[in-house]
Amino acid sequence: MFMRRRPLLRAAVVGGGAYVAGKRNAQRSAEQAQQEAYQDARISDLESSRPARAASPAVPPARAAPQSMTDQLAQLSRLHEQGALTDAEFVAAKSQLIGG
């Protein structure tokens, strides 16, 4: 009698293991599909919120009048005071502006 139950028990264990593995695999696939759908939605939201590129206009935009050297120096000093330019960058930019 024991000989007969062991093959059935083995089949039940193997079948149960296969069921659990299949269930986990299906759950992972569903999670991955959900994550991909979320990423696709985010990408389409970002693409729709970005302004569309306009075709190159027939008339080029008017350029701003060139700034005077004093205006450019004042702008450089403001950037340096704000911390946007290091001391070395400020000196290099100032010498480039004055020299050339």
C-alpha positions as CSV (number, residue, x, y, z in Angstrom):
1,M,0.0,0.0,0.0
2,F,2.9,2.4,0.7
3,M,4.3,1.7,-2.7
4,R,1.3,3.0,-4.4
5,R,1.1,6.3,-2.5
6,R,4.6,7.4,-3.1
7,P,4.2,7.9,-6.8
8,L,1.0,9.9,-6.2
9,L,2.7,12.0,-3.5
10,R,5.7,12.6,-5.8
11,A,3.4,13.7,-8.6
12,A,1.5,16.0,-6.3
13,V,4.7,17.6,-5.1
14,V,6.0,18.0,-8.7
15,G,2.7,19.3,-9.9
16,G,2.4,21.7,-7.0
17,G,5.9,23.0,-7.6
18,A,5.2,23.6,-11.2
19,Y,2.0,25.4,-10.3
20,V,3.8,27.8,-8.0
21,A,6.5,28.4,-10.5
22,G,4.0,29.1,-13.2
23,K,2.1,31.4,-11.0
24,R,5.2,33.4,-10.0
25,N,6.2,33.6,-13.7
26,A,2.8,35.0,-14.6
27,Q,2.9,37.5,-11.8
28,R,6.4,38.7,-12.9
29,S,5.1,39.1,-16.5
30,A,2.1,41.0,-15.3
31,E,4.2,43.3,-13.2
32,Q,6.6,43.9,-16.1
33,A,3.8,44.7,-18.5
34,Q,2.3,47.1,-15.9
35,Q,5.6,48.9,-15.5
36,E,6.1,49.1,-19.3
37,A,2.6,50.5,-19.7
38,Y,3.3,53.1,-16.9
39,Q,6.6,54.1,-18.7
40,D,4.8,54.4,-22.0
41,A,2.2,56.6,-20.5
42,R,4.8,58.8,-18.9
43,I,6.7,59.1,-22.1
44,S,3.6,60.1,-24.1
45,D,2.7,62.7,-21.4
46,L,6.1,64.2,-21.6
47,E,6.0,64.2,-25.4
48,S,2.6,65.9,-25.4
49,S,3.6,68.5,-22.9
50,R,6.7,69.5,-24.9
51,P,6.1,72.3,-27.4
52,A,6.2,71.1,-31.0
53,R,9.2,72.3,-33.0
54,A,8.2,74.9,-35.5
55,A,9.5,74.7,-39.0
56,S,12.4,77.1,-39.7
57,P,10.8,80.5,-40.2
58,A,11.3,82.2,-43.6
59,V,12.6,85.4,-41.9
60,P,15.4,84.9,-39.3
61,P,14.6,86.4,-35.9
62,A,16.1,89.8,-35.3
63,R,19.2,89.7,-33.2
64,A,19.5,91.8,-30.1
65,A,21.7,94.8,-30.2
66,P,25.2,94.0,-29.1
67,Q,25.9,94.9,-25.5
68,S,28.5,97.5,-24.7
69,M,31.7,96.3,-23.0
70,T,30.7,97.9,-19.7
71,D,27.3,96.0,-19.8
72,Q,29.2,92.7,-20.5
73,L,31.6,93.4,-17.6
74,A,28.7,94.2,-15.3
75,Q,27.0,90.9,-16.3
76,L,30.2,89.0,-15.7
77,S,30.7,90.5,-12.3
78,R,27.0,89.7,-11.4
79,L,27.6,86.1,-12.4
80,H,30.8,86.0,-10.3
81,E,29.0,87.4,-7.3
82,Q,26.2,84.9,-7.6
83,G,28.7,82.1,-7.6
84,A,28.0,81.0,-11.2
85,L,31.6,81.8,-12.2
86,T,34.6,80.8,-10.2
87,D,37.5,83.3,-9.7
88,A,39.5,81.6,-12.5
89,E,36.5,81.6,-14.9
90,F,35.8,85.3,-14.1
91,V,39.4,86.3,-14.8
92,A,39.5,84.3,-18.0
93,A,36.2,85.7,-19.3
94,K,37.2,89.3,-18.4
95,S,40.5,89.1,-20.1
96,Q,38.9,87.6,-23.2
97,L,36.4,90.4,-23.3
98,I,38.9,93.1,-22.8
99,G,41.6,91.5,-25.0
100,G,39.4,90.5,-27.9
